[in-house]
Amino acid sequence: MSSEQLLKQIEFIKEIDKVKYIVRKTKLFNSNRNENDAEHSWHLALMAVVLAEHANAPIDLLKVVKMLLIHDIVEIDAGDTFIYDTQKDHSNTTEERLAAQRIFGILPQQQAEDLVALWEEFEAGETEEAKFARAMDRLEPLLQNASNHGGTWKEYGVDYHKVYEKKKIIQKGSDALWHFAEHLINDSVEKGFLKKN
Amino acid sequence: MSSEQLLKQIEFIKEIDKVKYIVRKTKLFNSNRNENDAEHSWHLALMAVVLAEHANAPIDLLKVVKMLLIHDIVEIDAGDTFIYDTQKDHSNTTEERLAAQRIFGILPQQQAEDLVALWEEFEAGETEEAKFARAMDRLEPLLQNASNHGGTWKEYGVDYHKVYEKKKIIQKGSDALWHFAEHLINDSVEKGFLKKN
């Protein structure tokens, strides 16, 4: 018989399969196909691996990658919230906290506590790891929307100022990536993908 | 202007979006929907995080996670090969090596070399990290097929002996996980999901 510890971990592994069904507003690169949360999380984790050298401060890369792998798991219960939604706050709602308790709570107690704490750390965005992880989360849809001639910006009428305000958080994690992102935002305005006035 | 280094990394990040279109034979848990390589890679990376304590030997978890995040990128060019395919060898074909050179080669040279070496290490399956990573790669579809009342085993007429032979590699990475897997294989035979004779 396998240990109770292992059986709980297997239950968690089955449960998180549901992340693959959570559809984001953003589309894949040069595509009309919406991205799901599992694909998104994979992409961010690998972006962190590739871009780690651009972090403003030394980071524990394993911690960043773990954060990115788990950051959207709460959406199994709470659903995806569009970053430019004006009705609903994007992050760390009561609904998401309950989801974290339930889903990570499937794991053995210590592991559950560790992952809930890691998710809270990501949401708070205060440590160097959380800042860099959040930069990845803002950079990927920017790349996608730019590649899709405006993508969700055009689809939902989001203008330059809103985009700039949401994206400038990238700078907290990486000046170099923010420099790149700012250039891409301005370029998107010039190309008519993003409305400035 | 952003550094040439960063621009190459951004090109790579765009290129690997194609991993999201590579469809595997295996279906999601309790589902008819095929899994894609990005979802699969996300799931394996997080499985490694959750199951690391069961490794037979001390492992560098960041290395394992990196391996799993990149292990199927070569399939952008080489396509997915079904593990029970009798016509085509599963791994490390010339086609896959060329794919690794081209795709990782988009990155700055040192990073490209590092990731090609990491992919080769995964494929060779000899280091403790590669053994544990490969155990994840074998365990996930086993869990999926068992949850799908036989899944691809039934669909492609794969019997117990072939499954057992392919899955026993899990033991190289983790005795505890192999103990669990063996039980699940036997249970699948008892339930009629997997044919023994």
Interface residues (C-beta under 8 A of the other chain):
Chain A: S2 S3 L6 Q9 I10 F12 I13 K14 I16 D17 V19 K20 Y21 L28 F29 E35 N36 A38 E39 S41 W42 H43 A45 L46 M47 V49 V50 L51 H54 L61 L62 V65 K66 L69 I70 L107 Q111 E140 L143 S147 A176 L177 H179 F180 H183
Chain B: M1 S2 S3 L6 Q9 I10 F12 I13 K14 I16 D17 V19 K20 Y21 L28 F29 E35 N36 A38 E39 S41 W42 H43 A45 L46 M47 V49 V50 L51 H54 L61 L62 V65 K66 L69 I70 L107 Q111 E140 L143 S147 A176 L177 H179 F180 H183
